[in-house]
């Protein structure tokens, strides 16, 4: 974990797994990590939710498959809460990864868990906690997208354009594009408006890719992009785009 972690309180951690041996193994691994303090364990999702409410942990190491209330159900409930703990899914199954990251999980660790792999996940959780504590930004800085049989991490700063495609968005990154299960309105709300602007009901552009605005007549305007292409501005979004240009 980063050196700065030693200067802050330990990350209060709850372990959730319905297999006693898995809980014991996780406790042993966590005990060797200086930045963690295990505050409790739970053997099912319902107990996990009760303990999260009572203990307010910083981090939950959450098994995916449990009877009755499973890990995904726990994460869905947490997603609706303010000041929710970070979640790292720990599971023997690799086919829930996309849904896990849609629920803003920090990481997705496959069993059998190794100290090295869990350590990398903890570093990500600690980095996210640092960002929140510094209150540097409320906006997304990365996206995880499914590609073939894996999940790719894409820095938001790399995205030049976003197009709506029904319940998906298409992210344009250099000469490639990726589909993400997310509405364009939902994604827009999580993007920094200082970096992105919506010019049409189906298009969001990165501001620094816009070279200028062009009036095409009859109240129709377009943006000119740095690569020479032009894209029409929707009437609903025209005042916002003009305001960007000080008009």
LINSULPE-V630658 format. One record per backbone hydrogen bond with DSSP energy under -1.0 kcal/mol. NH is the residue of the N-H (numbers start at 0). CO is the residue of the C=O. E is the energy in kcal/mol with one decimal. If there is no record, write none. Layout:
BEGIN
{{NH,CO,E} {NH,CO,E}}
END
This chain:
BEGIN
{{4,1,-1.8} {5,2,-1.5} {6,3,-1.2} {7,4,-1.2} {10,34,-3.4} {12,36,-2.9} {13,58,-2.4} {14,39,-2.1} {15,60,-2.8} {16,41,-2.4} {22,18,-2.1} {23,19,-2.5} {24,20,-2.5} {25,21,-2.3} {26,22,-2.5} {27,23,-2.0} {28,24,-2.2} {29,25,-2.8} {30,26,-2.2} {31,28,-1.0} {32,29,-1.8} {35,32,-1.6} {36,10,-2.2} {38,12,-2.6} {41,14,-2.3} {44,68,-1.2} {47,43,-2.0} {48,44,-2.3} {49,45,-1.8} {50,46,-2.6} {51,47,-2.6} {52,48,-2.0} {53,49,-1.8} {54,50,-3.3} {55,51,-1.9} {57,11,-2.0} {58,11,-2.1} {59,85,-2.4} {60,13,-2.8} {61,87,-2.4} {62,15,-2.1} {68,66,-1.1} {70,63,-2.1} {73,69,-1.9} {74,70,-2.5} {75,71,-2.4} {76,72,-1.9} {77,73,-2.3} {78,74,-2.2} {80,77,-2.0} {85,57,-2.7} {87,59,-2.6} {88,106,-2.1} {89,61,-2.6} {90,108,-2.4} {99,95,-2.2} {100,96,-2.3} {101,97,-1.9} {102,98,-1.1} {103,100,-1.7} {104,99,-1.5} {105,86,-2.9} {108,88,-3.3} {110,90,-2.5} {117,113,-2.5} {118,114,-2.4} {119,115,-1.7} {120,116,-1.7} {121,117,-2.7} {122,118,-2.1} {123,119,-1.7} {124,120,-2.1} {125,121,-2.9} {126,122,-2.5} {127,123,-2.3} {128,124,-2.3} {129,125,-2.3} {130,126,-2.0} {131,127,-2.2} {132,128,-2.7} {133,129,-2.2} {135,130,-1.4} {139,189,-2.9} {142,153,-2.6} {144,151,-2.5} {146,149,-2.9} {149,146,-1.9} {151,144,-3.1} {153,142,-3.4} {155,140,-1.3} {157,154,-2.2} {158,155,-1.5} {159,171,-2.7} {161,203,-2.7} {162,169,-2.1} {163,201,-1.9} {164,167,-2.8} {167,164,-2.1} {168,179,-2.2} {169,162,-3.1} {170,177,-3.2} {171,160,-2.8} {172,175,-2.6} {175,172,-2.4} {177,170,-1.9} {179,168,-2.4} {181,179,-1.4} {186,182,-2.2} {187,183,-2.5} {188,184,-1.7} {189,186,-1.4} {190,187,-1.4} {194,191,-2.1} {195,191,-2.1} {196,204,-2.6} {198,202,-1.5} {199,202,-1.5} {202,199,-1.6} {203,161,-2.4} {204,196,-2.9} {205,159,-2.2} {206,194,-2.9} {208,205,-1.9} {209,206,-1.9} {210,223,-3.2} {211,223,-1.6} {213,221,-3.0} {215,219,-3.0} {219,216,-1.8} {221,213,-2.6} {222,230,-2.9} {223,211,-3.3} {224,228,-3.3} {225,208,-2.2} {227,224,-2.0} {230,222,-2.2} {232,220,-2.8} {233,198,-3.0} {236,233,-1.0} {240,236,-2.1} {241,237,-2.9} {242,238,-2.2} {243,239,-1.5} {244,240,-1.1} {245,242,-1.4} {246,241,-3.0}}
END
